Amino acid sequence: DVPEGNEQIDRENRFLWRMNSRRVEGEVIRDSILHVTGHLDHSLGGPEIPLEEAETSRRRSVYFRHAHERKTAFLEIFDSADVLDCYRRSITIVPQQALALANSELPYVESRRLAETLTAQSTGKADADFVRLAFEHLLTRQSTAAELERCLEFLNRSAPPTQNQDPALHARAGVIHALMNHSDFITIR
């Protein structure tokens, strides 16, 4: 929703009429995944989290131990702050970041948990209701007609699960997993 004419007058945003888009930090992405699924531990204070527990801990990322010799793999891919450079960050956008969101254990496990929760919350059992609720919950916006159509097509064509899993729940977890990798989930606009 751009005010009419602003884009033509100030394409570079020199007059700051809008916020420039930026990708959020890896810590925010990790904490957001846990928050939207309801599994983020909001407790304040306490001991730092050893790096060995980074994948399994539900505490906020601010409590991770920072050391120059070892770093959390997921956060390192998303340009974690460098302790040897006064905690400055370089900002990169590389394919490995999308692969980390697609292949890391945390988004995979949490997408299944959120699919179970949203399936229970969606009115009726219609896939369209689930997709609408997923967009609102994860991206805080309505899905477009094209997005809804693509998600419904995915749900209908999804590969069957490999274990003793509910096929519908498996497909719905795939939609949640894809939305966690959506640019609107990891970008502030």
Buried (B, 14 or more C-beta within 10 A) or exposed (E): EEEEEEEEEEEEEEEEEEEEEEBBBBBBBBBBBBBBBEBBEEEEEEEEBEBEEBBEBBBBBEBBBBEEEEBBEBBBBBBBBBEEEEEEEEEEEEEEBBEBBEEBEBBBBBBBBBBBBBBEEBEEEEBBBBBBBBBEBBBEEEBEEEBBEBBBEBBEEBEEBEEEEEEBBBBBBBBBBBBBBBEEBBEEE
